[in-house]
Amino acid sequence: MASIPFVITDKNNKFDIFLAVSHFGLHDKLKRERRGEKSMRFGLLAGTAVGIVLSAGSAYAQDATEAQTTQAADAGGQSGLSEIVVTAQRKVESAQRAGLAIDVVGGDELTKTGITGSADLGKLVPALNVQQNGGANAVFFLRGVGNFTVNGYSDPAIAFSYDGVYLGRPTSTSGMFYDLDRIEVLKGPQGTLYGRNATGGAINVIPARPRIGEFSGFANASYGNYDAWNLQGAINVPIGEDGALRVAGSLTRHDGYLSDGTSDDRTDAFRLQYLAELTPNLTVRVGGDYSHTGGKGAGSSYQGQYVYNRAEGVYTFVPSGLDASIGLLDPASQAYRQTLFLGLSGRAAAPLDPDFYQNNSFYGTNAEVTWKTEAGTLTVLPAWRYSKLDNKFGAPGFIGYIQEKDAQASVEARFSGNRISIFDYILGAYLFDENVDGNYTFAQQALNAYQEFKSDTRSYALFGRLTANITERLRLIGGLRWTRDEKQFDGRADVFLVKCTQIVNFVPSCPTTPLLPVGDSYTELQPPFIVPPVNGATPIGTSGALLIRAVTPVNTQLNTSKMTWRAGVEFDVAPRSLLYASVETGYRSGGFSLSVGYETFDPEYITAYTVGMKNRFFDNRLQLNLEAFLWQYRDQQINHTGIDLAGNQGQFTENAGRSTNKGVEAEAQFLATPTTLLSTQVQYLDARFKDFVYREPIGATPPLTGCPYAVSATAAGQYDIDCSGRQAYQSPRWTLNFGAQQTIAIGDYKLVMAVDTQYKTSRYVAFQFLPEQKVGDTWASNANLTFSPENDKWSVGAFVRNIENNRVVTAGLTYNAASAATVVTSPPRTYGIRAGVKF
């Protein structure tokens, strides 16, 4: 077992840190820790924090002089670690001076790591897990808070913003990851400055701004295996003395990572911005963007089938024998599918229709108006966005046919007041208006669900934050936000079932009955299918099967008002040491489902407690940040497929009780020499459901779940399924990132070598908590090599990602009609070359 020890001691020997990293021995060490050393972990964190506070506090005066000297050096030329500027708290500040849990990824780092979409962000942010579900959908989980839903009538748990504009639909995050200044990932509820639907946190994608008086630009290109092309570029043009125009674009291509050509990428994007300083105090920036996503989209693979043993009353999982690289449309998968028995229709499944595709377009315009006055600064952000989705995808084992139009308009106004006495403040108002028009078909052959709906949301908010500067080193922060959500929903689900009425040896048997085709409306059904009346049935020829129609209309509204708040304290232990603590609340608005008995669901709420410390030591060469958190979640919204109270399969959301998420996070960067940078980020997460009980109707077979269940004592004809005490899904207990970068000078040129790796312990990737839905411990490592002149005017390089070539399961879904299990996996090993030029 090999380990690498680091011993770091400051020049006054006031504290030291010992870190042992072992790629091969770490797994066993973590196993031992999981057996009950919680008190040791929290004690170690507390002891380290206290030691840092004492040492930093005692050296405050000396460090103040040293910090002033270094800051002066920073102003003229970079000394030590660079400062990252963020606007997460609606003001410009250093990330190290922001008293909140935040990870920041710079634009250059995104380019080097090859991140071109939101699905890859989890590689750089340990707290973030991203799940790709099909079509253009990416679902985010932060420290165990998230949701599986991607439909147009429910809301995400993580607020995603582009250029300061909240995006209501998860699908709208496509085609934005180019020419960026940075990405900010805020961990924990953001109930005051961000408001609704930020119970787990927020992700801010911030594009590079036009630069007045500068003619500049860049172009980057890369090529790799899977015929992968990525082209990005931007040009900045001065317009007169007080204006600038910035034009940027991106083109991404790669063949499918699965054998059937799915999990490919065909994305084009374009962005235009104009910035003008109309007066010394009035600045206006306007922008527009467009992106298009084509190809086949995310794919999945058959994992196996659950076979019910009636004699023993249990399910047995039978693996498919197919590799995770074999997509659903591969001939081997299509042959396997025809061995799956559809108990409802009494026959085997038929091959899937092979016409998977994406044709999704996204448009947006936005502006930022900034007016500086003697009293303070007024910022106004009007925006409009539109999406048009048209795609067919195959997960889990059936075809989803999505046609959807989304339109949203919003405006936010903020006034940041100059200091009045000891107070700084931010006052704001917000209006959000969204309209969704959807036509969904979920075609499972034995069961087709046709959904048509219109959803309208109008949200208002007033918010404010007050900072009291008690002393030069101590600040108290308070914030309030009042939100009013008004939602109107008008939809209808027509569910058609092919039900066999012939029983042979106690098993339905209709081997010749036809199965339902894919279409965008039940009116397209052709003989022998005869559309039944509402909630009626018609025979399907002479097959012995019936076509049953169940209709669920939902025409209702939900109105919610909620006050969320934040209380915090910040203390400058030293010029480069910030101690902070906060309590913040958040809520996610309720919504709708097109399933009987689950037509509406309530909001969910969270209260988060955070204490942390951010430090820079050794002439700004060591950054050490520590944080502990406790999140208490109630009325949590759980979205899942299941059987509704009418006995029909559907996808719906219910409020499932309480959960507690707690843990610690440590992040360190060490500029060991002017050319050697070491980094690590470690998160320990204990996320568990304290009260997670949901119901399913009693059917011919028991529910497919890994949780205990029993006949309900209070709801006739239903099972109570109790998953209380289980680990929250998408919540690895340990996530560790390690990285190293070495720069080698070669005359007037330099060679930069970088490696990084990420380790995650086991986690569940679906809500049923089946053994097959638990992913074991995983490693994922990457390497980059870049050669350039000292001024970085051009560069050439090579890269390899996922060196281990592990296709890690990121989602595990069940195909209820056939009790089949499918999985979505991460990309395999990819490698290639790249080049770039700046001017």
ZAMARGU-4260 file (C-alpha; in steps of 0.2 Angstrom, whole numbers, plus 5000, padded with zeros to 4 digits):
<rodrens>
0) 5000/5000/5000 | 5008/5016/4994 | 5004/5033/5002 | 5011/5051/4999 | 5013/5061/5015
5) 5012/5080/5016 | 5018/5089/5031 | 5014/5108/5031 | 5021/5119/5045 | 5019/5138/5045
10) 5035/5149/5047 | 5031/5152/5066 | 5027/5133/5069 | 5009/5138/5075 | 5001/5124/5067
15) 5004/5109/5055 | 4994/5098/5044 | 4997/5080/5040 | 4989/5073/5025 | 4991/5055/5019
20) 4984/5051/5001 | 4983/5032/4996 | 4975/5028/4980 | 4976/5009/4985 | 4973/5010/5004
25) 4960/5024/5004 | 4945/5012/5002 | 4949/5001/5017 | 4952/5016/5027 | 4936/5024/5023
30) 4927/5007/5026 | 4934/5007/5044 | 4928/5025/5046 | 4911/5021/5041 | 4909/5009/5055
35) 4907/5022/5068 | 4920/5035/5069 | 4908/5050/5067 | 4914/5058/5083 | 4932/5057/5078
40) 4928/5065/5061 | 4918/5080/5069 | 4931/5081/5083 | 4945/5082/5070 | 4936/5096/5061
45) 4932/5106/5076 | 4950/5104/5083 | 4958/5109/5066 | 4946/5124/5065 | 4950/5129/5083
50) 4968/5128/5080 | 4967/5138/5064 | 4957/5151/5073 | 4969/5153/5088 | 4985/5153/5077
55) 4977/5165/5064 | 4970/5176/5078 | 4987/5178/5087 | 4996/5182/5071 | 4983/5195/5066
60) 4993/5211/5067 | 5008/5203/5058 | 4998/5195/5045 | 4989/5211/5042 | 5005/5220/5036
65) 5010/5205/5026 | 4993/5204/5018 | 4993/5222/5013 | 5010/5220/5005 | 5004/5204/4995
70) 4988/5213/4990 | 4999/5227/4983 | 5009/5215/4974 | 4993/5207/4967 | 4987/5223/4960
75) 5003/5225/4950 | 5007/5206/4946 | 5000/5190/4953 | 5008/5184/4969 | 5003/5167/4976
80) 4986/5159/4973 | 4974/5170/4962 | 4959/5178/4968 | 4942/5172/4961 | 4929/5186/4960
85) 4911/5180/4962 | 4894/5189/4962 | 4884/5175/4971 | 4878/5187/4985 | 4873/5200/4972
90) 4889/5210/4975 | 4906/5209/4968 | 4918/5200/4981 | 4932/5188/4982 | 4926/5170/4984
95) 4937/5169/5000 | 4928/5184/5007 | 4910/5177/5004 | 4903/5169/5020 | 4894/5155/5011
100) 4897/5138/5004 | 4902/5140/4986 | 4912/5131/4973 | 4919/5141/4958 | 4925/5134/4941
105) 4933/5146/4930 | 4931/5147/4911 | 4949/5141/4907 | 4947/5126/4919 | 4931/5122/4910
110) 4940/5122/4893 | 4954/5111/4899 | 4943/5098/4907 | 4932/5097/4891 | 4916/5102/4900
115) 4903/5106/4887 | 4887/5103/4896 | 4879/5103/4913 | 4880/5084/4914 | 4899/5085/4917
120) 4899/5098/4931 | 4899/5084/4945 | 4917/5080/4939 | 4923/5097/4947 | 4911/5099/4961
125) 4911/5085/4974 | 4894/5091/4981 | 4886/5090/4965 | 4879/5074/4956 | 4871/5076/4939
130) 4859/5063/4931 | 4855/5062/4913 | 4838/5055/4910 | 4835/5056/4891 | 4831/5069/4879
135) 4839/5085/4884 | 4836/5082/4902 | 4849/5085/4916 | 4844/5083/4934 | 4855/5090/4948
140) 4858/5084/4966 | 4867/5094/4979 | 4872/5085/4995 | 4857/5073/4993 | 4844/5086/4988
145) 4837/5085/4971 | 4823/5076/4961 | 4821/5064/4947 | 4808/5074/4938 | 4811/5082/4921
150) 4793/5086/4915 | 4785/5103/4912 | 4773/5103/4927 | 4785/5101/4941 | 4800/5112/4947
155) 4818/5108/4950 | 4826/5108/4967 | 4842/5117/4962 | 4840/5134/4954 | 4849/5136/4938
160) 4853/5153/4932 | 4861/5160/4916 | 4869/5177/4916 | 4858/5181/4932 | 4842/5174/4925
165) 4833/5160/4933 | 4828/5146/4921 | 4812/5137/4925 | 4815/5121/4915 | 4830/5109/4917
170) 4830/5106/4898 | 4835/5124/4895 | 4853/5122/4902 | 4859/5115/4885 | 4871/5124/4874
175) 4878/5137/4887 | 4895/5130/4892 | 4907/5141/4881 | 4915/5158/4882 | 4912/5158/4901
180) 4919/5169/4914 | 4915/5156/4928 | 4902/5144/4935 | 4896/5147/4953 | 4889/5132/4963
185) 4880/5138/4979 | 4877/5124/4991 | 4862/5124/5003 | 4845/5134/5002 | 4846/5151/4994
190) 4830/5157/5001 | 4832/5176/5001 | 4842/5181/4986 | 4837/5167/4975 | 4820/5162/4982
195) 4809/5148/4976 | 4815/5132/4970 | 4833/5134/4977 | 4830/5121/4992 | 4847/5112/4988
200) 4857/5127/4981 | 4860/5136/4965 | 4870/5135/4949 | 4875/5151/4941 | 4882/5151/4923
205) 4891/5168/4920 | 4897/5172/4902 | 4912/5182/4898 | 4907/5201/4896 | 4911/5213/4882
210) 4927/5223/4886 | 4927/5241/4882 | 4942/5248/4872 | 4949/5231/4868 | 4950/5221/4852
215) 4953/5203/4857 | 4947/5185/4854 | 4951/5167/4855 | 4948/5151/4846 | 4949/5133/4853
220) 4948/5117/4844 | 4949/5099/4850 | 4948/5082/4842 | 4947/5065/4850 | 4940/5047/4849
225) 4922/5044/4845 | 4925/5057/4831 | 4923/5070/4844 | 4925/5088/4838 | 4924/5104/4849
230) 4926/5121/4842 | 4924/5137/4852 | 4928/5155/4849 | 4924/5173/4853 | 4929/5190/4847
235) 4928/5206/4856 | 4926/5222/4846 | 4927/5240/4853 | 4912/5251/4847 | 4918/5269/4849
240) 4925/5274/4866 | 4911/5268/4877 | 4905/5252/4870 | 4910/5235/4865 | 4902/5220/4856
245) 4906/5202/4860 | 4902/5187/4848 | 4904/5169/4854 | 4900/5152/4847 | 4902/5134/4850
250) 4900/5118/4840 | 4901/5101/4848 | 4900/5084/4840 | 4904/5066/4845 | 4897/5049/4840
255) 4887/5039/4852 | 4895/5031/4867 | 4883/5016/4866 | 4883/5003/4853 | 4867/5009/4845
260) 4873/5027/4842 | 4864/5035/4857 | 4873/5046/4870 | 4880/5056/4856 | 4881/5075/4855
265) 4876/5087/4841 | 4875/5104/4849 | 4877/5122/4841 | 4877/5138/4850 | 4879/5156/4847
270) 4879/5172/4859 | 4879/5190/4855 | 4882/5204/4868 | 4883/5223/4868 | 4889/5234/4882
275) 4888/5253/4882 | 4893/5265/4896 | 4880/5278/4891 | 4886/5290/4905 | 4899/5288/4919
280) 4885/5281/4930 | 4874/5272/4918 | 4879/5256/4910 | 4868/5245/4898 | 4872/5227/4893
285) 4860/5218/4881 | 4862/5200/4875 | 4854/5186/4864 | 4858/5168/4863 | 4853/5153/4853
290) 4857/5134/4854 | 4851/5119/4845 | 4853/5101/4851 | 4852/5087/4839 | 4858/5069/4837
295) 4850/5054/4846 | 4852/5060/4864 | 4856/5050/4880 | 4854/5032/4879 | 4853/5017/4891
300) 4856/4999/4893 | 4846/4983/4899 | 4853/4978/4916 | 4841/4963/4919 | 4824/4958/4924
305) 4814/4955/4940 | 4805/4938/4940 | 4792/4936/4953 | 4792/4919/4961 | 4773/4916/4966
310) 4777/4901/4977 | 4790/4910/4988 | 4782/4927/4986 | 4798/4936/4981 | 4807/4944/4966
315) 4823/4937/4959 | 4834/4948/4948 | 4840/4939/4932 | 4855/4949/4924 | 4853/4953/4905
320) 4870/4947/4901 | 4873/4963/4891 | 4887/4975/4893 | 4883/4993/4899 | 4890/4998/4882
325) 4876/4990/4873 | 4862/5002/4869 | 4843/4998/4869 | 4843/4999/4849 | 4857/4987/4847
330) 4852/4970/4839 | 4857/4961/4855 | 4846/4972/4865 | 4831/4971/4854 | 4833/4952/4854
335) 4834/4952/4873 | 4818/4963/4874 | 4808/4950/4865 | 4812/4938/4879 | 4803/4950/4892
340) 4785/4945/4896 | 4772/4959/4897 | 4761/4952/4911 | 4747/4964/4907 | 4745/4960/4889
345) 4750/4941/4891 | 4764/4941/4878 | 4782/4945/4875 | 4788/4963/4871 | 4791/4968/4854
350) 4807/4977/4847 | 4808/4996/4851 | 4805/5008/4836 | 4822/5014/4831 | 4819/5032/4828
355) 4827/5040/4843 | 4831/5058/4839 | 4833/5076/4847 | 4828/5092/4838 | 4828/5105/4852
360) 4830/5123/4850 | 4833/5137/4864 | 4832/5156/4862 | 4835/5170/4874 | 4837/5188/4876
365) 4842/5198/4892 | 4848/5214/4898 | 4857/5222/4913 | 4855/5240/4917 | 4866/5247/4930
370) 4863/5265/4937 | 4875/5272/4950 | 4868/5286/4961 | 4874/5295/4977 | 4862/5284/4987
375) 4867/5267/4979 | 4867/5257/4964 | 4851/5251/4955 | 4852/5235/4944 | 4838/5230/4933
380) 4838/5213/4924 | 4824/5210/4911 | 4824/5193/4902 | 4814/5182/4890 | 4817/5164/4885
385) 4809/5152/4874 | 4812/5133/4871 | 4805/5121/4858 | 4807/5103/4862 | 4805/5089/4850
390) 4813/5072/4854 | 4811/5053/4856 | 4821/5044/4869 | 4822/5026/4876 | 4823/5026/4895
395) 4819/5015/4904 | 4816/5003/4890 | 4801/5012/4883 | 4799/5027/4871 | 4796/5044/4877
400) 4790/5056/4864 | 4791/5074/4870 | 4784/5089/4861 | 4785/5105/4872 | 4785/5124/4871
405) 4791/5134/4885 | 4791/5153/4887 | 4796/5163/4902 | 4798/5181/4905 | 4806/5189/4921
410) 4812/5205/4928 | 4822/5208/4943 | 4827/5225/4951 | 4839/5227/4965 | 4845/5242/4974
415) 4862/5241/4983 | 4863/5255/4996 | 4879/5263/5001 | 4883/5262/5019 | 4871/5271/5031
420) 4879/5272/5048 | 4885/5254/5050 | 4873/5246/5038 | 4875/5240/5020 | 4859/5234/5012
425) 4851/5226/4996 | 4833/5228/4992 | 4824/5219/4977 | 4809/5214/4968 | 4806/5200/4956
430) 4793/5194/4944 | 4793/5178/4935 | 4780/5172/4922 | 4781/5155/4913 | 4770/5146/4901
435) 4772/5128/4896 | 4762/5119/4883 | 4766/5100/4882 | 4761/5085/4872 | 4769/5069/4879
440) 4768/5051/4874 | 4776/5037/4885 | 4774/5022/4874 | 4777/5005/4883 | 4768/4994/4870
445) 4756/4986/4883 | 4753/5003/4890 | 4753/5020/4882 | 4751/5036/4891 | 4746/5052/4881
450) 4747/5068/4890 | 4742/5085/4885 | 4743/5100/4896 | 4746/5119/4899 | 4754/5125/4914
455) 4755/5144/4919 | 4766/5150/4933 | 4767/5168/4940 | 4779/5171/4954 | 4781/5188/4963
460) 4794/5191/4977 | 4801/5205/4987 | 4817/5203/4996 | 4831/5212/5006 | 4847/5209/5015
465) 4855/5220/5028 | 4873/5219/5034 | 4878/5227/5051 | 4896/5231/5051 | 4898/5230/5070
470) 4917/5232/5070 | 4930/5232/5056 | 4931/5213/5058 | 4913/5208/5064 | 4897/5208/5053
475) 4880/5202/5056 | 4869/5198/5041 | 4850/5196/5040 | 4839/5193/5025 | 4820/5191/5021
480) 4811/5186/5005 | 4792/5185/5003 | 4787/5175/4988 | 4769/5172/4980 | 4767/5158/4968
485) 4751/5157/4958 | 4750/5141/4947 | 4736/5136/4935 | 4736/5119/4927 | 4725/5112/4914
490) 4729/5094/4907 | 4723/5077/4903 | 4731/5060/4903 | 4723/5046/4892 | 4731/5030/4897
495) 4728/5015/4886 | 4731/4997/4892 | 4732/4981/4882 | 4725/4968/4894 | 4724/4950/4891
500) 4708/4941/4897 | 4714/4923/4893 | 4722/4914/4907 | 4732/4898/4904 | 4740/4889/4920
505) 4736/4905/4930 | 4746/4916/4918 | 4738/4928/4905 | 4741/4921/4888 | 4737/4932/4872
510) 4752/4928/4861 | 4744/4936/4845 | 4738/4952/4853 | 4745/4967/4844 | 4754/4980/4854
515) 4752/4999/4855 | 4762/5009/4842 | 4771/5026/4846 | 4762/5042/4841 | 4758/5059/4848
520) 4740/5056/4850 | 4728/5041/4853 | 4717/5047/4838 | 4731/5040/4827 | 4727/5022/4833
525) 4722/5011/4818 | 4712/4994/4818 | 4711/4982/4826 | 4712/4995/4839 | 4696/5004/4842
530) 4697/5019/4854 | 4686/5015/4869 | 4674/5028/4877 | 4681/5037/4892 | 4685/5024/4906
535) 4678/5011/4894 | 4685/4996/4885 | 4684/4988/4868 | 4690/4971/4861 | 4706/4970/4851
540) 4700/4959/4836 | 4700/4941/4841 | 4716/4941/4851 | 4707/4939/4868 | 4713/4956/4874
545) 4704/4972/4878 | 4710/4990/4875 | 4706/4999/4891 | 4705/5018/4892 | 4708/5027/4908
550) 4706/5046/4908 | 4713/5058/4921 | 4708/5076/4919 | 4717/5089/4930 | 4711/5107/4930
555) 4716/5116/4946 | 4727/5129/4953 | 4739/5131/4967 | 4743/5147/4976 | 4756/5148/4989
560) 4764/5162/4999 | 4780/5160/5009 | 4792/5170/5019 | 4810/5163/5019 | 4824/5171/5029
565) 4843/5170/5033 | 4853/5175/5048 | 4872/5175/5047 | 4888/5181/5056 | 4905/5184/5048
570) 4921/5187/5058 | 4938/5192/5051 | 4950/5181/5061 | 4964/5188/5051 | 4966/5198/5035
575) 4965/5181/5025 | 4955/5171/5037 | 4936/5172/5038 | 4925/5163/5050 | 4906/5162/5046
580) 4890/5154/5052 | 4872/5155/5045 | 4855/5148/5046 | 4844/5149/5030 | 4827/5143/5025
585) 4821/5138/5008 | 4806/5131/4999 | 4801/5123/4983 | 4784/5127/4976 | 4771/5113/4974
590) 4764/5106/4958 | 4754/5094/4948 | 4754/5076/4942 | 4743/5068/4929 | 4739/5053/4940
595) 4723/5048/4950 | 4726/5052/4968 | 4741/5062/4965 | 4734/5077/4955 | 4743/5090/4966
600) 4757/5090/4979 | 4763/5102/4992 | 4778/5113/4993 | 4794/5106/5002 | 4804/5116/5015
605) 4822/5116/5021 | 4832/5124/5035 | 4851/5124/5034 | 4864/5127/5047 | 4881/5131/5041
610) 4898/5135/5050 | 4914/5137/5040 | 4931/5145/5039 | 4941/5151/5024 | 4959/5154/5025
615) 4975/5159/5015 | 4992/5156/5023 | 5011/5156/5018 | 5011/5172/5008 | 4995/5168/4999
620) 5002/5151/4994 | 4990/5139/5004 | 4971/5140/5004 | 4962/5130/5017 | 4943/5130/5018
625) 4933/5120/5031 | 4914/5119/5032 | 4901/5109/5042 | 4883/5108/5038 | 4866/5102/5044
630) 4851/5102/5033 | 4833/5098/5039 | 4821/5094/5026 | 4802/5091/5027 | 4788/5088/5016
635) 4801/5082/5003 | 4794/5080/4985 | 4798/5063/4978 | 4795/5061/4960 | 4794/5043/4953
640) 4785/5031/4942 | 4772/5020/4950 | 4754/5014/4951 | 4741/5027/4954 | 4725/5025/4964
645) 4716/5020/4948 | 4728/5005/4945 | 4737/5014/4931 | 4755/5016/4929 | 4761/5034/4929
650) 4774/5047/4935 | 4769/5057/4949 | 4776/5067/4964 | 4771/5065/4982 | 4777/5073/4999
655) 4786/5059/5008 | 4791/5066/5025 | 4808/5072/5032 | 4826/5069/5029 | 4842/5075/5038
660) 4858/5079/5028 | 4874/5083/5038 | 4892/5082/5034 | 4908/5092/5032 | 4918/5098/5018
665) 4937/5103/5017 | 4945/5111/5002 | 4964/5115/5000 | 4975/5122/4987 | 4994/5123/4990
670) 5006/5132/4978 | 5021/5122/4984 | 5032/5131/4972 | 5029/5144/4959 | 5026/5130/4947
675) 5018/5116/4957 | 5000/5117/4962 | 4992/5104/4973 | 4973/5103/4977 | 4961/5092/4986
680) 4943/5093/4990 | 4934/5081/5002 | 4916/5079/5007 | 4908/5068/5020 | 4889/5067/5018
685) 4877/5058/5029 | 4860/5060/5021 | 4846/5050/5027 | 4827/5049/5026 | 4820/5051/5043
690) 4802/5049/5037 | 4799/5042/5020 | 4783/5032/5018 | 4773/5031/5001 | 4759/5020/4995
695) 4755/5009/4981 | 4739/5000/4977 | 4738/4981/4980 | 4739/4972/4964 | 4742/4954/4958
700) 4760/4955/4963 | 4768/4965/4978 | 4777/4981/4975 | 4795/4981/4967 | 4805/4989/4981
705) 4820/4986/4992 | 4810/4994/5007 | 4799/4985/5020 | 4780/4986/5015 | 4764/4981/5023
710) 4745/4982/5020 | 4740/4999/5025 | 4730/5001/5041 | 4722/5017/5036 | 4721/5016/5017
715) 4710/5002/5011 | 4718/4992/4996 | 4735/5000/4997 | 4752/4995/5003 | 4762/5006/5015
720) 4781/5006/5009 | 4792/5012/5022 | 4810/5018/5017 | 4813/5028/5032 | 4831/5027/5038
725) 4838/5024/5021 | 4852/5033/5013 | 4846/5047/5002 | 4848/5044/4983 | 4863/5051/4974
730) 4872/5054/4990 | 4889/5046/4992 | 4895/5046/5009 | 4913/5051/5004 | 4918/5061/4988
735) 4936/5066/4986 | 4944/5076/4973 | 4963/5076/4971 | 4973/5086/4958 | 4991/5091/4954
740) 4998/5103/4941 | 5016/5105/4936 | 5023/5119/4925 | 5040/5116/4917 | 5049/5131/4909
745) 5057/5127/4892 | 5066/5143/4887 | 5052/5155/4882 | 5040/5141/4882 | 5032/5131/4896
750) 5024/5113/4897 | 5010/5111/4909 | 5005/5094/4916 | 4989/5091/4926 | 4981/5076/4933
755) 4966/5074/4944 | 4955/5060/4951 | 4938/5059/4959 | 4933/5045/4972 | 4915/5042/4977
760) 4909/5029/4989 | 4893/5018/4986 | 4876/5027/4983 | 4859/5023/4977 | 4854/5030/4960
765) 4835/5027/4961 | 4821/5029/4974 | 4816/5010/4975 | 4832/5006/4985 | 4834/4989/4975
770) 4851/4981/4977 | 4854/4983/4958 | 4851/5002/4960 | 4866/5004/4972 | 4882/5009/4963
775) 4898/5003/4972 | 4914/5014/4975 | 4921/5022/4960 | 4936/5031/4953 | 4938/5043/4938
780) 4954/5050/4933 | 4960/5063/4920 | 4976/5070/4913 | 4980/5085/4903 | 4996/5091/4894
785) 4998/5108/4887 | 5013/5117/4878 | 5012/5136/4875 | 5023/5151/4875 | 5025/5161/4892
790) 5012/5174/4886 | 4999/5160/4882 | 4995/5167/4865 | 4994/5150/4858 | 4994/5132/4865
795) 4993/5114/4859 | 4990/5099/4870 | 4983/5082/4873 | 4970/5075/4886 | 4963/5058/4892
800) 4947/5058/4903 | 4941/5043/4913 | 4958/5034/4912 | 4950/5019/4921 | 4937/5017/4907
805) 4923/5014/4920 | 4906/5016/4914 | 4898/5022/4930 | 4879/5020/4932 | 4872/5037/4935
810) 4853/5032/4934 | 4844/5016/4937 | 4826/5015/4931 | 4813/5001/4930 | 4802/4997/4916
815) 4787/4992/4926 | 4777/4983/4912 | 4790/4970/4910 | 4799/4972/4927 | 4815/4976/4918
820) 4829/4987/4924 | 4839/4999/4913 | 4854/5010/4918 | 4861/5026/4911 | 4880/5027/4912
825) 4894/5040/4912 | 4905/5041/4896 | 4919/5029/4893 | 4937/5033/4891 | 4940/5048/4879
830) 4956/5056/4873 | 4962/5068/4860 | 4972/5083/4855 | 4968/5102/4856 | 4974/5118/4851
835) 4970/5136/4854 | 4975/5154/4850 | 4972/5171/4858 | 4974/5188/4851
</rodrens>
